[in-house]
């Protein structure tokens, strides 16, 4: 057997993740209210569009938090894996929700080009400046765990993109103050729409893949086979099936052909080593059928 010095993929700190979601929901919900009221009073579509975008992020954060809570519910005779899969379904719903927001923003922006409104640049710049601080802070809360879970990564990307959109809104507000170029307001709304599409496409693709029990993107079946065949005593591995139990847990079933001269104790050691190596690939639930 081999001696390993590398570490397993670190698990999520549930308490820390819950706290990040709660802070993100509270701060962004307060900002959404302030941004929408400011946009309505100043006739700024850019602010109202961004408020709608931020509201969808609040909904995404709330649904993601719900998913984490459901994933912790123990299994039962009706749901032998518990409710882990809910995290994938929620991630898919979040992506679809954002695409609906894109359609609404795009329609209103095009209409504003033909019927421009006079907007006030100063409130736009001030409110958007506050948005930079809130979105940057809440994105930072998820930065540490963004590569450990699809929902956390989605939350981080949305909030980081929101900070960038808020920065562009500040610039547009300042320009409007000095130039009265009111067409910048619907133009900025279209920019928000593009940012949402770019940020959502990967999330939608990965969510669809996992919801259809596709092989998680970070797992290469050929590399997995190569790793298994490098273990002393493994002659072949086939009928490999890998799927996601949740946005953080993967499972595998496979048939493993071993050296017929191995004793029962040696086969048990081989299975332990193979499971150990699979954990390094992000597969924590492995069902192995051994044959000679």
SEKOLLUM-674781 format. One record per residue (C-alpha): residue in one letter; x, y, z. Coordinates in nm, 2 decimals, decimal comma, m for minus. Example, Ala and Ser with C-alpha at 12.3 -4.5 7.8 and 13.67 -1.06 7.14 Angstrom:
! SEKOLLUM-674781
+------+--------+--------+--------+
! code !      x !      y !      z !
+------+--------+--------+--------+
!    A !   1,23 !  m0,45 !   0,78 !
!    S !   1,37 !  m0,11 !   0,71 !
+------+--------+--------+--------+
This chain:
! SEKOLLUM-674781
+------+--------+--------+--------+
! code !      x !      y !      z !
+------+--------+--------+--------+
!    X !   0,00 !   0,00 !   0,00 !
!    X !   0,11 !   0,36 !  m0,07 !
!    X !   0,19 !   0,62 !   0,19 !
!    X !  m0,01 !   0,94 !   0,13 !
!    X !   0,09 !   1,30 !   0,24 !
!    X !  m0,18 !   1,49 !   0,06 !
!    X !  m0,50 !   1,60 !   0,22 !
!    X !  m0,86 !   1,53 !   0,14 !
!    X !  m1,09 !   1,79 !   0,00 !
!    X !  m1,19 !   2,00 !   0,31 !
!    X !  m1,55 !   1,99 !   0,42 !
!    X !  m1,77 !   2,29 !   0,45 !
!    X !  m1,81 !   2,46 !   0,79 !
!    X !  m2,19 !   2,45 !   0,81 !
!    X !  m2,21 !   2,71 !   1,08 !
!    X !  m1,99 !   2,95 !   0,89 !
!    X !  m2,18 !   2,90 !   0,57 !
!    X !  m2,52 !   2,96 !   0,74 !
!    X !  m2,39 !   3,28 !   0,90 !
!    X !  m2,26 !   3,40 !   0,56 !
!    X !  m2,60 !   3,34 !   0,40 !
!    X !  m2,79 !   3,51 !   0,68 !
!    X !  m2,57 !   3,82 !   0,66 !
!    X !  m2,59 !   3,82 !   0,28 !
!    X !  m2,97 !   3,80 !   0,28 !
!    X !  m3,02 !   4,07 !   0,55 !
!    X !  m2,78 !   4,32 !   0,39 !
!    X !  m2,89 !   4,27 !   0,04 !
!    X !  m3,26 !   4,28 !   0,12 !
!    X !  m3,22 !   4,62 !   0,30 !
!    X !  m3,02 !   4,75 !   0,00 !
!    X !  m3,29 !   4,62 !  m0,25 !
!    X !  m3,56 !   4,82 !  m0,08 !
!    X !  m3,34 !   5,14 !  m0,07 !
!    X !  m3,23 !   5,09 !  m0,43 !
!    X !  m3,58 !   5,03 !  m0,57 !
!    X !  m3,73 !   5,33 !  m0,39 !
!    X !  m3,45 !   5,55 !  m0,51 !
!    X !  m3,49 !   5,43 !  m0,87 !
!    X !  m3,86 !   5,49 !  m0,86 !
!    X !  m3,83 !   5,84 !  m0,72 !
!    X !  m3,55 !   5,94 !  m0,97 !
!    X !  m3,71 !   5,75 !  m1,27 !
!    X !  m3,39 !   5,55 !  m1,30 !
!    X !  m3,44 !   5,22 !  m1,48 !
!    X !  m3,08 !   5,12 !  m1,41 !
!    X !  m3,14 !   5,14 !  m1,03 !
!    X !  m3,47 !   4,96 !  m1,05 !
!    X !  m3,32 !   4,69 !  m1,28 !
!    X !  m3,03 !   4,65 !  m1,05 !
!    X !  m3,27 !   4,63 !  m0,75 !
!    X !  m3,46 !   4,35 !  m0,94 !
!    X !  m3,13 !   4,17 !  m1,00 !
!    X !  m3,03 !   4,21 !  m0,64 !
!    X !  m3,37 !   4,08 !  m0,53 !
!    X !  m3,32 !   3,77 !  m0,74 !
!    X !  m2,99 !   3,73 !  m0,56 !
!    X !  m3,16 !   3,76 !  m0,22 !
!    X !  m3,41 !   3,49 !  m0,34 !
!    X !  m3,11 !   3,27 !  m0,45 !
!    X !  m2,94 !   3,31 !  m0,12 !
!    X !  m3,26 !   3,22 !   0,07 !
!    X !  m3,32 !   2,92 !  m0,15 !
!    X !  m2,95 !   2,81 !  m0,12 !
!    X !  m2,97 !   2,84 !   0,26 !
!    X !  m3,29 !   2,63 !   0,25 !
!    X !  m3,11 !   2,37 !   0,04 !
!    X !  m2,83 !   2,34 !   0,30 !
!    X !  m3,08 !   2,30 !   0,58 !
!    X !  m3,26 !   2,03 !   0,38 !
!    X !  m2,93 !   1,85 !   0,29 !
!    X !  m2,87 !   1,80 !   0,67 !
!    X !  m3,19 !   1,61 !   0,72 !
!    X !  m3,11 !   1,24 !   0,77 !
!    X !  m3,22 !   0,98 !   0,53 !
!    X !  m3,54 !   0,78 !   0,57 !
!    X !  m3,71 !   0,48 !   0,40 !
!    X !  m3,87 !   0,71 !   0,14 !
!    X !  m3,56 !   0,91 !   0,07 !
!    X !  m3,26 !   0,69 !   0,13 !
!    X !  m3,01 !   0,97 !   0,04 !
!    X !  m3,21 !   1,22 !   0,25 !
!    X !  m3,27 !   1,56 !   0,07 !
!    X !  m2,92 !   1,63 !  m0,06 !
!    X !  m3,04 !   1,65 !  m0,42 !
!    X !  m3,25 !   1,96 !  m0,33 !
!    X !  m2,92 !   2,17 !  m0,34 !
!    X !  m2,89 !   2,08 !  m0,71 !
!    X !  m3,25 !   2,16 !  m0,79 !
!    X !  m3,23 !   2,49 !  m0,61 !
!    X !  m2,92 !   2,58 !  m0,80 !
!    X !  m3,11 !   2,51 !  m1,13 !
!    X !  m3,41 !   2,71 !  m1,01 !
!    X !  m3,18 !   3,00 !  m0,93 !
!    X !  m3,03 !   3,00 !  m1,28 !
!    X !  m3,37 !   3,00 !  m1,44 !
!    X !  m3,49 !   3,28 !  m1,21 !
!    X !  m3,21 !   3,50 !  m1,32 !
!    X !  m3,29 !   3,44 !  m1,69 !
!    X !  m3,65 !   3,56 !  m1,62 !
!    X !  m3,50 !   3,88 !  m1,47 !
!    X !  m3,29 !   3,92 !  m1,78 !
!    X !  m3,60 !   3,92 !  m2,00 !
!    X !  m3,78 !   4,18 !  m1,79 !
!    X !  m3,48 !   4,41 !  m1,78 !
!    X !  m3,42 !   4,38 !  m2,16 !
!    X !  m3,78 !   4,46 !  m2,25 !
!    X !  m3,79 !   4,77 !  m2,03 !
!    X !  m3,45 !   4,89 !  m2,15 !
!    X !  m3,54 !   4,87 !  m2,52 !
!    X !  m3,87 !   5,06 !  m2,44 !
!    X !  m3,67 !   5,33 !  m2,26 !
!    X !  m3,45 !   5,40 !  m2,56 !
!    X !  m3,76 !   5,51 !  m2,76 !
!    X !  m3,92 !   5,68 !  m2,46 !
!    X !  m3,63 !   5,83 !  m2,26 !
!    X !  m3,69 !   5,96 !  m1,90 !
!    X !  m3,50 !   6,24 !  m1,74 !
!    X !  m3,30 !   6,09 !  m1,46 !
!    X !  m3,10 !   6,24 !  m1,18 !
!    X !  m2,73 !   6,14 !  m1,18 !
!    X !  m2,64 !   6,22 !  m0,82 !
!    X !  m2,88 !   5,98 !  m0,64 !
!    X !  m2,78 !   5,71 !  m0,89 !
!    X !  m2,41 !   5,75 !  m0,81 !
!    X !  m2,47 !   5,76 !  m0,43 !
!    X !  m2,70 !   5,46 !  m0,41 !
!    X !  m2,47 !   5,26 !  m0,65 !
!    X !  m2,17 !   5,35 !  m0,43 !
!    X !  m2,34 !   5,20 !  m0,13 !
!    X !  m2,41 !   4,89 !  m0,34 !
!    X !  m2,04 !   4,85 !  m0,41 !
!    X !  m1,97 !   4,83 !  m0,04 !
!    X !  m2,25 !   4,59 !   0,04 !
!    X !  m2,20 !   4,35 !  m0,26 !
!    X !  m1,82 !   4,35 !  m0,21 !
!    X !  m1,86 !   4,26 !   0,16 !
!    X !  m2,11 !   3,99 !   0,11 !
!    X !  m1,91 !   3,84 !  m0,18 !
!    X !  m1,61 !   3,83 !   0,05 !
!    X !  m1,82 !   3,63 !   0,30 !
!    X !  m1,84 !   3,35 !   0,04 !
!    X !  m1,49 !   3,38 !  m0,10 !
!    X !  m1,33 !   3,11 !   0,12 !
!    X !  m1,58 !   2,84 !   0,03 !
!    X !  m1,66 !   2,93 !  m0,33 !
!    X !  m1,48 !   2,62 !  m0,48 !
!    X !  m1,63 !   2,37 !  m0,24 !
!    X !  m2,00 !   2,40 !  m0,34 !
!    X !  m2,19 !   2,50 !  m0,65 !
!    X !  m2,45 !   2,71 !  m0,47 !
!    X !  m2,18 !   2,90 !  m0,28 !
!    X !  m1,99 !   2,96 !  m0,60 !
!    X !  m2,31 !   3,09 !  m0,76 !
!    X !  m2,37 !   3,32 !  m0,47 !
!    X !  m2,01 !   3,45 !  m0,48 !
!    X !  m2,02 !   3,51 !  m0,86 !
!    X !  m2,35 !   3,69 !  m0,84 !
!    X !  m2,24 !   3,92 !  m0,56 !
!    X !  m1,90 !   3,99 !  m0,72 !
!    X !  m2,07 !   4,08 !  m1,05 !
!    X !  m2,32 !   4,30 !  m0,86 !
!    X !  m2,03 !   4,50 !  m0,72 !
!    X !  m1,89 !   4,55 !  m1,07 !
!    X !  m2,23 !   4,66 !  m1,20 !
!    X !  m2,26 !   4,90 !  m0,91 !
!    X !  m1,92 !   5,05 !  m1,00 !
!    X !  m2,04 !   5,10 !  m1,36 !
!    X !  m2,36 !   5,26 !  m1,23 !
!    X !  m2,16 !   5,51 !  m1,02 !
!    X !  m1,96 !   5,61 !  m1,33 !
!    X !  m2,28 !   5,65 !  m1,54 !
!    X !  m2,44 !   5,86 !  m1,26 !
!    X !  m2,14 !   6,09 !  m1,26 !
!    X !  m2,15 !   6,12 !  m1,64 !
!    X !  m2,52 !   6,20 !  m1,64 !
!    X !  m2,47 !   6,48 !  m1,38 !
!    X !  m2,23 !   6,66 !  m1,62 !
!    X !  m2,36 !   6,56 !  m1,97 !
!    X !  m2,74 !   6,49 !  m1,93 !
!    X !  m2,69 !   6,18 !  m2,14 !
!    X !  m3,01 !   6,02 !  m2,02 !
!    X !  m2,97 !   5,73 !  m2,27 !
!    X !  m2,69 !   5,60 !  m2,05 !
!    X !  m2,96 !   5,48 !  m1,80 !
!    X !  m3,12 !   5,21 !  m2,03 !
!    X !  m2,78 !   5,13 !  m2,18 !
!    X !  m2,65 !   5,05 !  m1,83 !
!    X !  m2,96 !   4,83 !  m1,79 !
!    X !  m2,86 !   4,63 !  m2,09 !
!    X !  m2,51 !   4,60 !  m1,95 !
!    X !  m2,66 !   4,46 !  m1,63 !
!    X !  m2,85 !   4,21 !  m1,85 !
!    X !  m2,53 !   4,09 !  m2,02 !
!    X !  m2,35 !   4,05 !  m1,68 !
!    X !  m2,64 !   3,83 !  m1,56 !
!    X !  m2,63 !   3,61 !  m1,87 !
!    X !  m2,25 !   3,56 !  m1,85 !
!    X !  m2,27 !   3,49 !  m1,48 !
!    X !  m2,57 !   3,26 !  m1,51 !
!    X !  m2,47 !   3,04 !  m1,81 !
!    X !  m2,21 !   2,83 !  m1,62 !
!    X !  m2,44 !   2,79 !  m1,33 !
!    X !  m2,73 !   2,68 !  m1,55 !
!    X !  m2,50 !   2,44 !  m1,74 !
!    X !  m2,36 !   2,27 !  m1,43 !
!    X !  m2,70 !   2,26 !  m1,26 !
!    X !  m2,86 !   2,09 !  m1,56 !
!    X !  m2,57 !   1,84 !  m1,58 !
!    X !  m2,60 !   1,74 !  m1,21 !
!    X !  m2,98 !   1,73 !  m1,21 !
!    X !  m2,96 !   1,47 !  m1,50 !
!    X !  m2,70 !   1,26 !  m1,30 !
!    X !  m2,42 !   1,36 !  m1,54 !
!    X !  m2,06 !   1,31 !  m1,43 !
!    X !  m1,96 !   1,62 !  m1,22 !
!    X !  m1,74 !   1,85 !  m1,43 !
!    X !  m1,44 !   1,82 !  m1,20 !
!    X !  m1,42 !   1,44 !  m1,23 !
!    X !  m1,24 !   1,28 !  m1,53 !
!    X !  m1,35 !   0,91 !  m1,57 !
!    X !  m1,03 !   0,83 !  m1,76 !
!    X !  m0,81 !   0,98 !  m1,49 !
!    X !  m1,02 !   0,78 !  m1,23 !
!    X !  m0,95 !   0,46 !  m1,42 !
!    X !  m0,58 !   0,53 !  m1,44 !
!    X !  m0,56 !   0,60 !  m1,07 !
!    X !  m0,74 !   0,27 !  m0,99 !
!    X !  m0,52 !   0,06 !  m1,22 !
!    X !  m0,21 !   0,21 !  m1,05 !
!    X !  m0,31 !   0,04 !  m0,73 !
!    X !  m0,13 !  m0,29 !  m0,67 !
!    X !  m0,37 !  m0,58 !  m0,72 !
!    X !  m0,63 !  m0,40 !  m0,94 !
!    X !  m0,65 !  m0,57 !  m1,28 !
!    X !  m0,94 !  m0,37 !  m1,42 !
!    X !  m1,23 !  m0,13 !  m1,33 !
!    X !  m1,54 !  m0,11 !  m1,54 !
!    X !  m1,91 !  m0,03 !  m1,53 !
!    X !  m1,81 !   0,30 !  m1,37 !
!    X !  m2,10 !   0,53 !  m1,28 !
!    X !  m2,04 !   0,87 !  m1,11 !
!    X !  m2,31 !   1,12 !  m1,01 !
!    X !  m2,38 !   1,40 !  m0,77 !
!    X !  m2,57 !   1,34 !  m0,45 !
!    X !  m2,57 !   1,72 !  m0,38 !
!    X !  m2,37 !   2,02 !  m0,48 !
!    X !  m2,09 !   1,91 !  m0,24 !
!    X !  m2,11 !   1,52 !  m0,25 !
!    X !  m2,05 !   1,27 !  m0,53 !
!    X !  m2,11 !   0,90 !  m0,54 !
!    X !  m1,97 !   0,61 !  m0,75 !
!    X !  m2,05 !   0,25 !  m0,83 !
!    X !  m1,80 !   0,03 !  m1,01 !
!    X !  m1,70 !  m0,33 !  m1,07 !
!    X !  m1,33 !  m0,40 !  m0,98 !
!    X !  m1,14 !  m0,70 !  m1,11 !
!    X !  m0,86 !  m0,79 !  m0,88 !
!    X !  m0,57 !  m1,04 !  m0,88 !
!    X !  m0,72 !  m1,38 !  m0,81 !
!    X !  m0,42 !  m1,46 !  m0,58 !
!    X !  m0,52 !  m1,19 !  m0,33 !
!    X !  m0,64 !  m1,31 !   0,01 !
!    X !  m0,96 !  m1,18 !   0,16 !
!    X !  m0,77 !  m0,95 !   0,39 !
!    X !  m0,56 !  m0,81 !   0,10 !
!    X !  m0,88 !  m0,74 !  m0,09 !
!    X !  m1,02 !  m0,55 !   0,20 !
!    X !  m0,70 !  m0,34 !   0,22 !
!    X !  m0,72 !  m0,28 !  m0,16 !
!    X !  m1,08 !  m0,16 !  m0,12 !
!    X !  m0,98 !   0,08 !   0,16 !
!    X !  m0,70 !   0,22 !  m0,05 !
!    X !  m0,92 !   0,27 !  m0,35 !
!    X !  m1,19 !   0,44 !  m0,15 !
!    X !  m0,91 !   0,66 !   0,00 !
!    X !  m0,79 !   0,76 !  m0,35 !
!    X !  m1,15 !   0,83 !  m0,46 !
!    X !  m1,20 !   1,07 !  m0,17 !
!    X !  m0,91 !   1,27 !  m0,31 !
!    X !  m1,11 !   1,30 !  m0,63 !
!    X !  m1,41 !   1,43 !  m0,44 !
!    X !  m1,60 !   1,10 !  m0,43 !
!    X !  m1,70 !   1,02 !  m0,07 !
!    X !  m1,96 !   0,75 !  m0,14 !
!    X !  m1,83 !   0,45 !  m0,33 !
!    X !  m1,99 !   0,11 !  m0,38 !
!    X !  m1,74 !  m0,14 !  m0,52 !
!    X !  m1,82 !  m0,48 !  m0,65 !
!    X !  m1,51 !  m0,70 !  m0,64 !
!    X !  m1,45 !  m0,98 !  m0,88 !
!    X !  m1,15 !  m1,19 !  m0,99 !
+------+--------+--------+--------+
